[in-house]
Amino acid sequence: NWKQGNIAFSFTGNGAAITASATEYYLTVPWTCSINSFQFMADVSGALTVELLKFTSIGAYVVGGGATITNSGKCVISAGTANNFTNNTTLTSWKTLVTAGSVIRTRIDTATSVQNATLNLMITKRDTP
């Protein structure tokens, strides 16, 4: 059985603008899934670019490592984007398959003005082994 779902990451500057050196986030994905699109929302007009990287398992985790998921098609919200929101279904360069037990790492490449943001990866997941 395949079902729709999402994987969400929240970024915060704790009352200040998020910086490119902000804390990275890691999430273990418990099921095999395919990333179909992403939605990126920010609290104020600004810019934020996030790269997604993947480890095949928690045992393969290395600080600062990971194979890119996004390649050249990183998650971007740009200054002046309507309602500080973007929905992207064009994942041409992405490696969209995520196997059960993989770890996704986020890395903020660039940041301007945004204090809080949410990145939702829209997925199709297998809910049974």
C-alpha positions as CSV (number, residue, x, y, z in Angstrom):
1,N,0.0,0.0,0.0
2,W,1.3,3.5,-1.0
3,K,0.0,6.6,0.8
4,Q,0.6,10.3,0.6
5,G,2.4,12.0,3.4
6,N,5.0,14.6,4.3
7,I,8.3,15.1,6.0
8,A,8.6,18.4,7.7
9,F,11.5,20.5,8.9
10,S,11.2,23.7,10.9
11,F,14.0,26.4,11.0
12,T,14.2,29.2,13.5
13,G,16.5,32.1,14.2
14,N,15.1,32.3,17.8
15,G,13.9,35.9,17.3
16,A,16.6,36.9,14.8
17,A,17.2,36.2,11.2
18,I,18.3,32.6,10.4
19,T,21.9,32.3,9.4
20,A,23.7,30.0,7.0
21,S,25.6,28.6,9.9
22,A,22.4,27.7,11.7
23,T,22.0,24.3,13.3
24,E,21.5,21.5,10.9
25,Y,18.6,19.1,11.3
26,Y,18.6,15.3,11.0
27,L,15.6,13.0,10.6
28,T,15.5,9.2,10.3
29,V,12.8,8.2,7.8
30,P,11.1,4.9,9.0
31,W,9.6,3.9,5.6
32,T,10.5,3.8,2.0
33,C,9.2,6.8,0.2
34,S,9.5,8.9,-2.9
35,I,9.7,12.7,-2.7
36,N,7.2,14.3,-5.1
37,S,7.4,18.0,-4.4
38,F,8.3,20.5,-1.7
39,Q,6.5,23.4,0.0
40,F,8.6,26.1,1.6
41,M,7.1,28.8,3.8
42,A,8.7,31.7,5.6
43,D,7.4,34.2,8.2
44,V,8.6,37.3,6.4
45,S,9.9,38.3,3.0
46,G,13.5,37.1,2.6
47,A,15.5,34.4,1.1
48,L,16.5,30.9,2.2
49,T,18.2,28.1,0.4
50,V,18.4,24.6,1.9
51,E,20.2,21.6,0.6
52,L,19.0,18.1,1.5
53,L,21.5,15.3,2.0
54,K,21.0,11.6,2.8
55,F,22.7,8.8,4.7
56,T,21.6,5.3,4.0
57,S,21.3,4.5,7.7
58,I,22.0,5.9,11.1
59,G,25.1,3.7,11.1
60,A,26.4,5.5,8.0
61,Y,26.0,8.9,9.6
62,V,29.0,11.1,9.6
63,V,29.0,14.7,10.9
64,G,29.0,17.1,7.9
65,G,28.6,14.3,5.4
66,G,25.8,12.8,3.3
67,A,25.0,12.3,-0.4
68,T,23.0,15.1,-1.9
69,I,19.3,14.6,-2.6
70,T,18.7,18.0,-4.3
71,N,21.9,18.3,-6.5
72,S,21.6,21.7,-8.2
73,G,17.8,21.9,-7.5
74,K,18.0,23.1,-3.9
75,C,15.0,24.2,-1.8
76,V,14.7,27.9,-2.3
77,I,12.4,30.6,-1.2
78,S,13.2,34.0,-2.7
79,A,12.7,37.6,-1.4
80,G,9.4,38.9,-2.9
81,T,7.8,35.5,-3.3
82,A,4.1,35.9,-3.0
83,N,2.9,35.3,0.6
84,N,6.5,34.1,1.4
85,F,5.5,30.6,0.1
86,T,6.7,28.4,-2.7
87,N,5.5,25.1,-4.0
88,N,7.9,23.2,-6.3
89,T,6.9,20.0,-8.2
90,T,9.9,20.2,-10.6
91,L,12.5,17.9,-9.0
92,T,14.4,17.1,-12.2
93,S,17.9,16.8,-10.7
94,W,16.7,15.2,-7.4
95,K,17.4,11.7,-6.2
96,T,13.8,11.3,-4.9
97,L,13.9,7.7,-3.6
98,V,14.4,7.4,0.2
99,T,14.7,3.9,1.6
100,A,13.5,2.9,5.1
101,G,16.0,3.8,7.8
102,S,17.7,6.6,5.8
103,V,18.7,9.8,7.6
104,I,17.9,13.1,5.9
105,R,20.2,16.1,6.8
106,T,19.3,19.7,6.0
107,R,22.0,22.3,5.4
108,I,21.2,26.0,5.1
109,D,23.3,27.4,2.3
110,T,22.1,31.0,2.2
111,A,19.7,33.0,4.4
112,T,18.5,36.6,4.4
113,S,15.9,38.2,6.8
114,V,13.8,35.1,7.4
115,Q,13.3,34.3,11.1
116,N,11.2,31.2,10.9
117,A,10.5,28.8,8.0
118,T,9.0,25.4,7.4
119,L,10.0,23.0,4.6
120,N,7.5,20.2,3.8
121,L,8.6,17.4,1.6
122,M,5.5,15.9,0.0
123,I,6.0,12.2,-0.4
124,T,4.4,8.9,-1.4
125,K,5.3,6.3,1.2
126,R,4.9,2.6,1.5
127,D,3.1,1.9,4.8
128,T,3.7,-1.9,4.9
129,P,6.9,-3.8,4.6
